């Protein structure tokens, strides 16, 4: 059975009484640890397309092993414990930029990235057998990825929207212990360092959303390490493979392998893109979209339970997993899952659209003197993040941590939710 079936949703009604309040739970999996600094140097600004001026989201901003990604508005803030000589800015399809910094001029930066141009000589990638290329990249995983235990730090955020309005926000600092990549994920653990959440208090929001098991995403959706999910012969035999147009990530040429379902199975399959470094033959990015042609199968993948009388209609389940090459090792750097679906009550004419998003950005990593996270302190895949963290009322909550900066729309939504919570 497809491992993504372990990512599920719970749909529940919510009453007006806070003590009996239940909510819609989406089980996604995402992790994100963060780094805490002593004396901070803040590098901040916005990243845009050089030609169009449009903001670029999910751009990696890094100084050594410390990194963040831009939000939907292209904004970022990187907090460091000392002044770096330069920061690297990299993004799929753009030339990597190394930006030299000067004292007193590290904030309010506007960075323009230049799109890369695919060179004609890259037509040779069409001569590769795409399935064989994937098999070679799988065989080279122990060589290309970490050979020692590591402790990752990162930032995790989950949000839920009813139509275009946020009804739930949770975010936190996470620690993640990972064993070497030639082993499975059995001993990998995730622990919450600090977290907070908000839920809409509007009585009209009779369906609420929260994500259960979210932080475990960084273990289960590290597809290169957790090969039971996709990168194994049994699952790969369900797909047809073809070569896509070559791309660049961090100024390194990437082969792009396209995956399409070829067999009828008892569960929903995916449409996918696998990005493979042309020189090292390491997976650098994986994009998956659940096949929605069979709504019953898609529902089985996404839904665990719901209130009586509510109809669930799946629309999208998409996943992005990014890996970053640093110090001769490729590591997981970013995860994002998006769930879209409609719900309606029987006898009602119109349905309501919902969107749940989970994302994690690894902000630091440590390989020396790493200790495992004890099972009693770890986050379980059946846990709801909402139930493990506190309400956020402190405006300086993330003062010492690297985070994914909230977009303008999310920032406004948080302020509205906080204001409504205080009134209630």
C-alpha positions as a LaTeX table, in Angstrom:
\begin{tabular}{lrrr}
\hline
Residue & $x$ (\AA) & $y$ (\AA) & $z$ (\AA) \\
\hline
Unk1 & 0.00 & 0.00 & 0.00 \\
Unk2 & 1.22 & 3.49 & $-0.82$ \\
Unk3 & 2.99 & 4.98 & 2.22 \\
Unk4 & 1.35 & 8.37 & 1.72 \\
Unk5 & $-1.83$ & 6.77 & 3.01 \\
Unk6 & $-0.27$ & 7.42 & 6.42 \\
Unk7 & $-0.87$ & 11.13 & 5.80 \\
Unk8 & $-4.53$ & 11.51 & 6.65 \\
Unk9 & $-7.16$ & 14.00 & 7.70 \\
Unk10 & $-9.73$ & 14.03 & 10.48 \\
Unk11 & $-12.84$ & 16.12 & 9.88 \\
Unk12 & $-14.83$ & 17.13 & 12.95 \\
Unk13 & $-17.55$ & 19.63 & 13.78 \\
Unk14 & $-16.80$ & 22.40 & 16.24 \\
Unk15 & $-19.40$ & 23.68 & 18.69 \\
Unk16 & $-19.58$ & 27.16 & 20.17 \\
Unk17 & $-18.51$ & 25.87 & 23.60 \\
Unk18 & $-14.75$ & 25.93 & 23.90 \\
Unk19 & $-14.54$ & 22.86 & 26.17 \\
Unk20 & $-16.44$ & 20.69 & 23.68 \\
Unk21 & $-14.83$ & 22.21 & 20.62 \\
Unk22 & $-13.72$ & 19.66 & 18.06 \\
Unk23 & $-12.02$ & 20.45 & 14.78 \\
Unk24 & $-11.10$ & 19.27 & 11.37 \\
Unk25 & $-7.74$ & 17.54 & 11.53 \\
Unk26 & $-5.52$ & 17.05 & 8.55 \\
Unk27 & $-2.66$ & 14.65 & 9.05 \\
Unk28 & 0.28 & 15.88 & 7.09 \\
Unk29 & 3.94 & 15.47 & 7.89 \\
Unk30 & 6.39 & 18.22 & 8.05 \\
Unk31 & 9.26 & 19.09 & 10.26 \\
Unk32 & 11.22 & 22.13 & 11.05 \\
Unk33 & 13.90 & 22.78 & 13.61 \\
Unk34 & 15.37 & 26.25 & 14.25 \\
Unk35 & 18.57 & 27.81 & 15.49 \\
Unk36 & 18.93 & 30.09 & 18.46 \\
Unk37 & 21.61 & 32.75 & 18.37 \\
Unk38 & 23.46 & 34.68 & 21.05 \\
Unk39 & 24.58 & 37.96 & 19.46 \\
Unk40 & 22.65 & 38.35 & 16.28 \\
Unk41 & 23.47 & 39.79 & 12.90 \\
Unk42 & 20.29 & 40.08 & 10.84 \\
Unk43 & 20.43 & 39.82 & 7.04 \\
Unk44 & 17.02 & 40.65 & 5.59 \\
Unk45 & 15.35 & 41.81 & 2.41 \\
Unk46 & 13.35 & 40.68 & $-0.59$ \\
Unk47 & 14.27 & 38.50 & $-3.59$ \\
Unk48 & 12.72 & 39.27 & $-6.98$ \\
Unk49 & 13.02 & 38.21 & $-10.60$ \\
Unk50 & 15.56 & 40.44 & $-12.37$ \\
Unk51 & 13.42 & 40.83 & $-15.51$ \\
Unk52 & 9.88 & 41.06 & $-14.15$ \\
Unk53 & 10.44 & 42.34 & $-10.62$ \\
Unk54 & 8.05 & 39.69 & $-9.31$ \\
Unk55 & 8.83 & 38.35 & $-5.82$ \\
Unk56 & 10.27 & 34.82 & $-5.69$ \\
Unk57 & 9.12 & 32.35 & $-3.03$ \\
Unk58 & 11.08 & 29.41 & $-1.59$ \\
Unk59 & 14.44 & 30.96 & $-2.50$ \\
Unk60 & 17.26 & 29.56 & $-0.32$ \\
Unk61 & 19.32 & 32.17 & 1.58 \\
Unk62 & 22.34 & 30.61 & 3.30 \\
Unk63 & 25.56 & 31.39 & 5.10 \\
Unk64 & 27.39 & 28.11 & 5.63 \\
Unk65 & 24.98 & 25.63 & 7.20 \\
Unk66 & 22.60 & 28.37 & 8.45 \\
Unk67 & 19.76 & 29.02 & 6.01 \\
Unk68 & 16.18 & 30.19 & 5.53 \\
Unk69 & 13.77 & 30.43 & 2.58 \\
Unk70 & 11.75 & 33.37 & 1.28 \\
Unk71 & 8.01 & 33.55 & 1.90 \\
Unk72 & 5.24 & 34.10 & $-0.68$ \\
Unk73 & 6.17 & 37.80 & $-0.91$ \\
Unk74 & 9.86 & 37.05 & $-1.48$ \\
Unk75 & 10.79 & 38.34 & 2.00 \\
Unk76 & 13.41 & 36.74 & 4.24 \\
Unk77 & 15.29 & 37.33 & 7.49 \\
Unk78 & 18.46 & 35.37 & 8.28 \\
Unk79 & 19.75 & 35.61 & 11.87 \\
Unk80 & 23.43 & 34.79 & 12.47 \\
Unk81 & 25.71 & 34.90 & 15.49 \\
Unk82 & 28.48 & 36.69 & 13.57 \\
Unk83 & 28.91 & 38.86 & 10.50 \\
Unk84 & 29.28 & 36.65 & 7.40 \\
Unk85 & 31.52 & 37.60 & 4.50 \\
Unk86 & 28.73 & 36.78 & 2.08 \\
Unk87 & 25.43 & 34.92 & 1.69 \\
Unk88 & 24.40 & 32.59 & $-1.13$ \\
Unk89 & 21.03 & 33.02 & $-2.84$ \\
Unk90 & 19.85 & 30.06 & $-4.94$ \\
Unk91 & 16.59 & 29.05 & $-6.59$ \\
Unk92 & 15.40 & 26.55 & $-9.18$ \\
Unk93 & 15.80 & 28.01 & $-12.68$ \\
Unk94 & 17.94 & 31.00 & $-11.57$ \\
Unk95 & 21.66 & 31.73 & $-11.40$ \\
Unk96 & 23.03 & 31.45 & $-7.88$ \\
Unk97 & 24.18 & 34.79 & $-6.48$ \\
Unk98 & 26.89 & 35.26 & $-3.86$ \\
Unk99 & 26.22 & 38.56 & $-2.13$ \\
Unk100 & 29.12 & 40.23 & $-0.27$ \\
Unk101 & 27.96 & 42.10 & 2.84 \\
Unk102 & 29.20 & 45.24 & 4.57 \\
Unk103 & 28.83 & 46.29 & 8.20 \\
Unk104 & 25.64 & 48.25 & 8.77 \\
Unk105 & 24.21 & 47.30 & 5.34 \\
Unk106 & 22.64 & 43.91 & 5.93 \\
Unk107 & 18.94 & 44.77 & 6.21 \\
Unk108 & 16.36 & 45.94 & 3.69 \\
Unk109 & 18.26 & 44.35 & 0.78 \\
Unk110 & 16.68 & 43.97 & $-2.63$ \\
Unk111 & 18.16 & 41.00 & $-4.46$ \\
Unk112 & 17.48 & 40.41 & $-8.15$ \\
Unk113 & 18.02 & 36.90 & $-9.48$ \\
Unk114 & 18.79 & 36.28 & $-13.14$ \\
Unk115 & 17.04 & 33.35 & $-14.85$ \\
Unk116 & 19.37 & 30.66 & $-16.20$ \\
Unk117 & 19.57 & 29.81 & $-19.86$ \\
Unk118 & 19.54 & 26.14 & $-20.86$ \\
Unk119 & 22.51 & 25.52 & $-23.15$ \\
Unk120 & 22.10 & 23.66 & $-26.42$ \\
Unk121 & 24.65 & 20.99 & $-25.47$ \\
Unk122 & 22.27 & 19.74 & $-22.78$ \\
Unk123 & 20.17 & 18.03 & $-25.44$ \\
Unk124 & 22.37 & 14.99 & $-24.74$ \\
Unk125 & 20.31 & 14.24 & $-21.63$ \\
Unk126 & 17.62 & 12.92 & $-23.96$ \\
Unk127 & 19.86 & 9.91 & $-24.65$ \\
Unk128 & 19.61 & 8.66 & $-21.06$ \\
Unk129 & 17.24 & 5.86 & $-20.10$ \\
Unk130 & 15.22 & 7.75 & $-17.45$ \\
Unk131 & 14.37 & 4.70 & $-15.29$ \\
Unk132 & 18.00 & 3.58 & $-15.32$ \\
Unk133 & 19.07 & 7.11 & $-14.33$ \\
Unk134 & 16.73 & 6.93 & $-11.33$ \\
Unk135 & 18.12 & 3.51 & $-10.37$ \\
Unk136 & 21.70 & 4.83 & $-10.50$ \\
Unk137 & 20.75 & 7.82 & $-8.30$ \\
Unk138 & 19.15 & 5.43 & $-5.78$ \\
Unk139 & 22.29 & 3.26 & $-5.71$ \\
Unk140 & 24.43 & 6.36 & $-5.03$ \\
Unk141 & 22.37 & 7.56 & $-2.04$ \\
Unk142 & 24.82 & 6.16 & 0.58 \\
Unk143 & 27.65 & 7.98 & $-1.23$ \\
Unk144 & 25.93 & 11.33 & $-1.77$ \\
Unk145 & 24.11 & 11.87 & 1.53 \\
Unk146 & 25.14 & 11.96 & 5.17 \\
Unk147 & 27.19 & 8.99 & 6.39 \\
Unk148 & 26.99 & 10.00 & 10.08 \\
Unk149 & 24.14 & 10.83 & 12.49 \\
Unk150 & 23.05 & 14.47 & 12.30 \\
Unk151 & 20.85 & 16.84 & 14.27 \\
Unk152 & 18.89 & 19.23 & 12.08 \\
Unk153 & 17.35 & 22.48 & 13.23 \\
Unk154 & 14.47 & 24.09 & 11.44 \\
Unk155 & 11.22 & 26.01 & 11.37 \\
Unk156 & 7.81 & 24.40 & 10.87 \\
Unk157 & 4.50 & 26.05 & 10.01 \\
Unk158 & 1.03 & 24.71 & 9.28 \\
Unk159 & $-1.94$ & 26.80 & 8.21 \\
Unk160 & $-5.54$ & 26.18 & 7.23 \\
Unk161 & $-7.80$ & 28.38 & 5.16 \\
Unk162 & $-11.55$ & 28.41 & 4.67 \\
Unk163 & $-12.01$ & 29.85 & 1.21 \\
Unk164 & $-9.50$ & 32.75 & 1.26 \\
Unk165 & $-9.45$ & 33.34 & 5.02 \\
Unk166 & $-7.05$ & 31.80 & 7.54 \\
Unk167 & $-8.83$ & 29.89 & 10.30 \\
Unk168 & $-5.82$ & 28.15 & 11.86 \\
Unk169 & $-2.10$ & 28.86 & 12.21 \\
Unk170 & 0.54 & 26.86 & 14.09 \\
Unk171 & 4.31 & 27.14 & 13.93 \\
Unk172 & 7.32 & 26.05 & 15.88 \\
Unk173 & 10.97 & 25.27 & 16.41 \\
Unk174 & 11.91 & 21.61 & 15.96 \\
Unk175 & 14.87 & 19.31 & 16.49 \\
Unk176 & 15.26 & 16.32 & 14.20 \\
Unk177 & 17.70 & 13.45 & 14.74 \\
Unk178 & 18.62 & 11.56 & 11.56 \\
Unk179 & 20.71 & 8.42 & 11.25 \\
Unk180 & 23.00 & 7.88 & 8.21 \\
Unk181 & 21.24 & 7.63 & 4.86 \\
Unk182 & 22.26 & 4.03 & 4.27 \\
Unk183 & 19.83 & 3.11 & 7.08 \\
Unk184 & 16.08 & 3.43 & 7.34 \\
Unk185 & 14.06 & 5.93 & 9.36 \\
Unk186 & 13.24 & 3.65 & 12.31 \\
Unk187 & 15.48 & 5.54 & 14.74 \\
Unk188 & 14.90 & 9.03 & 13.30 \\
Unk189 & 13.11 & 11.28 & 15.79 \\
Unk190 & 11.51 & 14.71 & 15.95 \\
Unk191 & 11.09 & 16.88 & 19.08 \\
Unk192 & 9.34 & 20.21 & 19.63 \\
Unk193 & 11.56 & 22.94 & 21.05 \\
Unk194 & 9.03 & 25.75 & 21.05 \\
Unk195 & 5.64 & 26.19 & 19.38 \\
Unk196 & 2.45 & 28.22 & 19.28 \\
Unk197 & $-0.95$ & 28.14 & 17.56 \\
Unk198 & $-4.18$ & 30.02 & 16.92 \\
Unk199 & $-7.65$ & 28.79 & 15.96 \\
Unk200 & $-10.49$ & 30.89 & 14.64 \\
Unk201 & $-13.07$ & 31.79 & 17.29 \\
Unk202 & $-15.81$ & 32.68 & 14.80 \\
Unk203 & $-19.01$ & 30.76 & 15.52 \\
Unk204 & $-19.60$ & 30.52 & 11.78 \\
Unk205 & $-16.52$ & 28.31 & 11.38 \\
Unk206 & $-18.33$ & 25.05 & 12.12 \\
Unk207 & $-15.52$ & 23.08 & 10.53 \\
Unk208 & $-12.01$ & 23.77 & 11.83 \\
Unk209 & $-8.70$ & 22.40 & 10.63 \\
Unk210 & $-5.58$ & 21.30 & 12.40 \\
Unk211 & $-2.74$ & 19.10 & 11.24 \\
Unk212 & $-1.88$ & 15.96 & 13.17 \\
Unk213 & 1.60 & 14.46 & 13.01 \\
Unk214 & 2.89 & 17.45 & 11.07 \\
Unk215 & 6.45 & 17.67 & 12.45 \\
Unk216 & 7.07 & 13.99 & 11.60 \\
Unk217 & 6.92 & 15.04 & 7.95 \\
Unk218 & 10.66 & 15.63 & 7.90 \\
Unk219 & 11.19 & 11.94 & 8.66 \\
Unk220 & 8.45 & 10.31 & 6.59 \\
Unk221 & 8.69 & 12.67 & 3.61 \\
Unk222 & 12.47 & 12.63 & 3.35 \\
Unk223 & 11.90 & 10.49 & 0.26 \\
Unk224 & 15.58 & 9.83 & $-0.39$ \\
Unk225 & 15.97 & 8.28 & 3.07 \\
Unk226 & 12.49 & 6.81 & 3.47 \\
Unk227 & 12.58 & 4.76 & 0.29 \\
Unk228 & 9.55 & 2.73 & 1.34 \\
Unk229 & 7.50 & 5.72 & 0.26 \\
Unk230 & 8.44 & 5.83 & $-3.43$ \\
Unk231 & 12.05 & 5.07 & $-4.40$ \\
Unk232 & 11.80 & 1.28 & $-4.39$ \\
Unk233 & 11.32 & $-1.18$ & $-7.22$ \\
Unk234 & 7.80 & $-2.24$ & $-6.25$ \\
Unk235 & 6.44 & 1.33 & $-6.29$ \\
Unk236 & 8.51 & 2.57 & $-9.24$ \\
Unk237 & 7.20 & $-0.30$ & $-11.40$ \\
Unk238 & 3.80 & 1.42 & $-11.30$ \\
Unk239 & 5.10 & 4.35 & $-13.38$ \\
Unk240 & 6.27 & 5.30 & $-16.86$ \\
Unk241 & 9.40 & 7.48 & $-17.01$ \\
Unk242 & 10.54 & 10.09 & $-19.52$ \\
Unk243 & 13.17 & 12.84 & $-19.66$ \\
Unk244 & 12.02 & 16.41 & $-19.11$ \\
Unk245 & 13.74 & 19.70 & $-19.89$ \\
Unk246 & 17.03 & 20.13 & $-18.03$ \\
Unk247 & 17.13 & 22.75 & $-15.26$ \\
Unk248 & 19.70 & 24.45 & $-13.00$ \\
Unk249 & 19.74 & 24.48 & $-9.19$ \\
Unk250 & 22.54 & 26.34 & $-7.43$ \\
Unk251 & 24.32 & 26.71 & $-10.79$ \\
Unk252 & 24.42 & 22.92 & $-11.16$ \\
Unk253 & 22.79 & 21.19 & $-14.11$ \\
Unk254 & 19.87 & 18.92 & $-13.20$ \\
Unk255 & 18.42 & 16.06 & $-15.18$ \\
Unk256 & 14.63 & 16.10 & $-14.86$ \\
Unk257 & 12.82 & 12.76 & $-14.91$ \\
Unk258 & 9.04 & 12.79 & $-15.33$ \\
Unk259 & 6.85 & 10.10 & $-13.74$ \\
Unk260 & 3.32 & 9.19 & $-14.82$ \\
Unk261 & 1.07 & 6.38 & $-13.52$ \\
Unk262 & 1.13 & 3.37 & $-15.86$ \\
Unk263 & $-0.87$ & 0.77 & $-13.89$ \\
Unk264 & $-4.19$ & 0.62 & $-12.09$ \\
Unk265 & $-3.59$ & 0.01 & $-8.39$ \\
Unk266 & $-5.82$ & $-0.19$ & $-5.33$ \\
Unk267 & $-4.59$ & 3.24 & $-4.19$ \\
Unk268 & $-3.96$ & 6.58 & $-5.89$ \\
Unk269 & $-0.59$ & 7.12 & $-7.59$ \\
Unk270 & 1.28 & 10.36 & $-8.37$ \\
Unk271 & 2.45 & 12.57 & $-11.18$ \\
Unk272 & 6.05 & 13.43 & $-10.36$ \\
Unk273 & 9.28 & 15.22 & $-11.24$ \\
Unk274 & 12.64 & 13.98 & $-10.01$ \\
Unk275 & 15.57 & 16.42 & $-10.23$ \\
Unk276 & 18.96 & 14.66 & $-10.34$ \\
Unk277 & 22.33 & 16.46 & $-10.19$ \\
Unk278 & 24.03 & 15.76 & $-13.54$ \\
Unk279 & 27.51 & 15.46 & $-12.03$ \\
Unk280 & 26.93 & 13.72 & $-8.70$ \\
Unk281 & 23.71 & 11.89 & $-9.69$ \\
Unk282 & 22.08 & 12.89 & $-6.40$ \\
Unk283 & 18.38 & 13.68 & $-5.99$ \\
Unk284 & 18.08 & 17.43 & $-5.36$ \\
Unk285 & 14.32 & 18.01 & $-5.64$ \\
Unk286 & 11.21 & 15.83 & $-5.80$ \\
Unk287 & 7.76 & 17.12 & $-6.79$ \\
Unk288 & 4.64 & 14.95 & $-6.45$ \\
Unk289 & 0.95 & 15.53 & $-7.22$ \\
Unk290 & $-1.64$ & 12.95 & $-6.23$ \\
Unk291 & $-3.60$ & 11.58 & $-9.20$ \\
Unk292 & $-7.13$ & 12.91 & $-8.71$ \\
Unk293 & $-8.84$ & 11.05 & $-11.55$ \\
Unk294 & $-10.33$ & 8.51 & $-9.14$ \\
Unk295 & $-11.90$ & 10.60 & $-6.36$ \\
Unk296 & $-12.59$ & 7.57 & $-4.16$ \\
Unk297 & $-8.92$ & 6.52 & $-4.18$ \\
Unk298 & $-7.79$ & 10.10 & $-3.55$ \\
Unk299 & $-10.18$ & 10.33 & $-0.62$ \\
Unk300 & $-8.82$ & 7.07 & 0.83 \\
Unk301 & $-5.34$ & 8.61 & 0.77 \\
Unk302 & $-6.36$ & 11.90 & 2.38 \\
Unk303 & $-9.29$ & 11.22 & 4.71 \\
Unk304 & $-9.49$ & 9.17 & 7.89 \\
Unk305 & $-12.79$ & 10.29 & 9.41 \\
Unk306 & $-15.30$ & 13.12 & 9.25 \\
Unk307 & $-18.47$ & 14.29 & 10.97 \\
Unk308 & $-21.69$ & 12.53 & 10.07 \\
Unk309 & $-23.43$ & 14.35 & 7.24 \\
Unk310 & $-20.31$ & 16.05 & 5.82 \\
Unk311 & $-19.23$ & 15.21 & 2.27 \\
Unk312 & $-15.51$ & 15.39 & 1.48 \\
Unk313 & $-14.35$ & 16.15 & $-2.06$ \\
Unk314 & $-10.55$ & 16.00 & $-2.67$ \\
Unk315 & $-9.01$ & 18.52 & $-5.06$ \\
Unk316 & $-5.24$ & 18.47 & $-4.58$ \\
Unk317 & $-2.43$ & 16.90 & $-2.59$ \\
Unk318 & 0.97 & 18.20 & $-3.70$ \\
Unk319 & 4.41 & 17.70 & $-2.19$ \\
Unk320 & 7.80 & 19.35 & $-2.73$ \\
Unk321 & 11.01 & 18.05 & $-1.13$ \\
Unk322 & 14.24 & 20.04 & $-1.64$ \\
Unk323 & 17.82 & 18.95 & $-0.87$ \\
Unk324 & 20.86 & 21.23 & $-0.59$ \\
Unk325 & 24.50 & 20.36 & $-1.35$ \\
Unk326 & 26.91 & 21.74 & 1.26 \\
Unk327 & 30.32 & 20.63 & 2.58 \\
Unk328 & 30.36 & 17.69 & 0.18 \\
Unk329 & 27.06 & 16.34 & 1.54 \\
Unk330 & 23.50 & 16.61 & 0.25 \\
Unk331 & 20.91 & 17.24 & 2.99 \\
Unk332 & 17.17 & 17.78 & 3.13 \\
Unk333 & 16.49 & 21.53 & 3.21 \\
Unk334 & 12.80 & 22.23 & 2.60 \\
Unk335 & 9.43 & 20.46 & 2.59 \\
Unk336 & 5.97 & 21.63 & 1.60 \\
Unk337 & 2.63 & 19.83 & 1.44 \\
Unk338 & $-0.60$ & 21.41 & 0.20 \\
Unk339 & $-4.02$ & 19.82 & 0.67 \\
Unk340 & $-7.07$ & 21.28 & $-1.07$ \\
Unk341 & $-10.58$ & 19.90 & $-0.71$ \\
Unk342 & $-14.23$ & 20.88 & $-0.52$ \\
Unk343 & $-16.69$ & 20.02 & 2.22 \\
Unk344 & $-20.44$ & 20.42 & 2.30 \\
Unk345 & $-23.26$ & 19.36 & 4.54 \\
Unk346 & $-25.96$ & 17.20 & 3.05 \\
Unk347 & $-29.01$ & 19.14 & 1.86 \\
Unk348 & $-26.86$ & 22.26 & 1.31 \\
Unk349 & $-26.52$ & 23.58 & $-2.22$ \\
Unk350 & $-22.96$ & 24.95 & $-2.13$ \\
Unk351 & $-19.71$ & 23.43 & $-0.82$ \\
Unk352 & $-16.91$ & 25.25 & 1.00 \\
Unk353 & $-13.29$ & 25.10 & $-0.12$ \\
Unk354 & $-10.49$ & 24.42 & 2.38 \\
Unk355 & $-6.70$ & 24.54 & 2.00 \\
Unk356 & $-4.16$ & 23.18 & 4.48 \\
Unk357 & $-0.45$ & 23.87 & 4.04 \\
Unk358 & 2.53 & 22.51 & 5.95 \\
Unk359 & 6.08 & 23.63 & 5.29 \\
Unk360 & 9.44 & 23.12 & 6.93 \\
Unk361 & 12.76 & 24.85 & 6.34 \\
Unk362 & 15.93 & 23.37 & 7.79 \\
Unk363 & 17.90 & 26.29 & 9.22 \\
Unk364 & 21.00 & 24.56 & 10.64 \\
Unk365 & 22.66 & 21.15 & 10.95 \\
Unk366 & 25.16 & 19.57 & 13.31 \\
Unk367 & 27.29 & 16.46 & 12.71 \\
Unk368 & 29.65 & 16.49 & 15.73 \\
Unk369 & 28.84 & 14.83 & 19.05 \\
Unk370 & 25.19 & 14.26 & 18.07 \\
Unk371 & 22.95 & 12.51 & 20.59 \\
Unk372 & 19.69 & 10.72 & 19.62 \\
Unk373 & 16.33 & 12.16 & 20.70 \\
Unk374 & 14.77 & 9.92 & 23.33 \\
Unk375 & 11.52 & 8.23 & 22.31 \\
Unk376 & 9.70 & 9.69 & 25.32 \\
Unk377 & 10.58 & 13.22 & 24.10 \\
Unk378 & 9.75 & 12.67 & 20.45 \\
Unk379 & 6.67 & 13.71 & 18.51 \\
Unk380 & 4.45 & 10.84 & 17.36 \\
Unk381 & 2.90 & 10.65 & 13.89 \\
Unk382 & $-0.54$ & 10.30 & 15.52 \\
Unk383 & $-0.13$ & 13.44 & 17.65 \\
Unk384 & $-1.80$ & 16.71 & 16.76 \\
Unk385 & 0.63 & 19.62 & 16.83 \\
Unk386 & $-2.24$ & 21.83 & 17.94 \\
Unk387 & $-2.51$ & 19.87 & 21.21 \\
Unk388 & 1.21 & 20.14 & 21.99 \\
Unk389 & 1.76 & 23.89 & 21.79 \\
Unk390 & 0.42 & 27.12 & 23.30 \\
Unk391 & $-1.50$ & 30.13 & 22.01 \\
Unk392 & 0.67 & 32.87 & 20.64 \\
Unk393 & 0.26 & 36.28 & 22.21 \\
Unk394 & 3.91 & 37.35 & 22.47 \\
Unk395 & 4.96 & 39.58 & 19.51 \\
Unk396 & 8.64 & 38.80 & 20.21 \\
Unk397 & 8.11 & 35.04 & 20.25 \\
Unk398 & 10.67 & 34.31 & 17.50 \\
Unk399 & 13.17 & 37.03 & 18.39 \\
Unk400 & 16.14 & 34.63 & 18.60 \\
Unk401 & 15.14 & 32.13 & 15.92 \\
Unk402 & 15.39 & 31.76 & 12.16 \\
Unk403 & 11.92 & 31.36 & 10.68 \\
Unk404 & 10.06 & 31.55 & 7.39 \\
Unk405 & 8.84 & 35.13 & 7.57 \\
Unk406 & 5.02 & 35.32 & 7.44 \\
Unk407 & 3.66 & 36.77 & 4.21 \\
Unk408 & 1.77 & 40.05 & 4.43 \\
Unk409 & $-1.59$ & 38.28 & 4.19 \\
Unk410 & $-0.64$ & 35.71 & 6.84 \\
Unk411 & 0.71 & 38.41 & 9.16 \\
Unk412 & $-2.59$ & 40.29 & 8.94 \\
Unk413 & $-4.53$ & 37.09 & 9.54 \\
Unk414 & $-2.48$ & 36.30 & 12.66 \\
Unk415 & $-3.20$ & 39.76 & 14.06 \\
Unk416 & $-6.94$ & 39.29 & 13.42 \\
Unk417 & $-6.97$ & 35.87 & 15.07 \\
Unk418 & $-5.05$ & 37.15 & 18.10 \\
Unk419 & $-7.41$ & 40.11 & 18.45 \\
Unk420 & $-10.47$ & 37.86 & 18.22 \\
Unk421 & $-9.00$ & 35.40 & 20.71 \\
Unk422 & $-8.31$ & 38.17 & 23.24 \\
Unk423 & $-11.90$ & 39.47 & 22.92 \\
Unk424 & $-13.27$ & 35.99 & 23.60 \\
\hline
\end{tabular}
